[in-house]
Amino acid sequence: MTNDLNTLATALYARIDDELKASPWLAPARPAVGIAPRLSDAELLTLAVMSAVLGYTSERRWLRRVDQDFRHLFPRVPQQSGYNKRLRAASSLLISMIRILARDTSLWSDDVWLVDSTPVGCGCSRETAKRSDLAGWAQYGYCASHSRYFWGLRLHLVCTLGGLPVLFALTGAKADERETLRDMLDTAPDVTASHPGQTIIADKNYYGYEFEHDLAERHLVLLRPARKGEPERAGAHLFKPLRQVIESINQTLKGQFDLERHGGKSPRGVVARVLCRILALTAAVWHNDLTRQPVKRSLIAYDH
């Protein structure tokens, strides 16, 4: 199997279409009576993944590019307004397909996870913070990794060493990382049940006796750097190189998938755009694994 954008799009469309035929309840709800959509749900998600891989942050520009260069794959190009509405309504399908593709890979069985959060900026001015529909969810926060304040959200990500997303959550900028990790584990008990004895590597913010005891009861092993005043902890020699791995994964989402240029103006819009980028990362890892590529997170074959 070749490794290029057309092959990725074809394989992804076929996988989503087969899954929707086998599990039709995954599709977004629509009226029983009415005009059938010209663009299928499988085509919709494939288009969203391709736009993220190619670095498009404008839906109008992306659909013009599709009309010009990808008519052979998508003969029925939708209007931007319809594309936007359907993508926002497909959030549950996006989440389902992220999990389904992740389970299809050999990386799903990795016994080490990395956990971290990264800022998702939603505005740069005081007026935006006051008037935006995101006000109340988006908050002012501080990013210690880049020594900067921001207004927006945080993407919390649990992933494998190869960059495969396992769990994720989008919260306000001030949300407690430990409580968010607990919530992610609570909402996906099947994931933790299928990974007994899993090791989770985190930074210094994931601390506390009660927190670590809670993870131990879930049969999860937490490794983190020692905080100031603590004795050196087990696995200290692993933290520095693995810290660079999670930063590199975050940079893939930000630098190559333009995570912070999502363009969402409403909660549903931001959620849909962030999920599209996570699905794009998962799809790239899935296809690289399917075609036995040495670097699973590489986008070189797809981003042009």
Secondary structure as UniProt FT lines:
FT   HELIX           5..22
FT   HELIX           24..26
FT   HELIX           41..53
FT   TURN            54..55
FT   HELIX           59..69
FT   TURN            71..73
FT   HELIX           80..89
FT   HELIX           91..103
FT   HELIX           106..109
FT   STRAND          112..123
FT   HELIX           126..131
FT   TURN            133..134
FT   TURN            136..137
FT   STRAND          138..143
FT   TURN            144..147
FT   STRAND          148..160
FT   TURN            161..162
FT   STRAND          165..172
FT   TURN            173..174
FT   HELIX           177..187
FT   HELIX           189..193
FT   TURN            196..197
FT   STRAND          198..201
FT   TURN            204..205
FT   HELIX           209..217
FT   TURN            218..219
FT   STRAND          220..223
FT   TURN            228..229
FT   TURN            234..235
FT   HELIX           236..251
FT   HELIX           252..256
FT   HELIX           259..261
FT   HELIX           267..290
FT   TURN            291..292
FT   TURN            296..297
FT   TURN            300..302
//
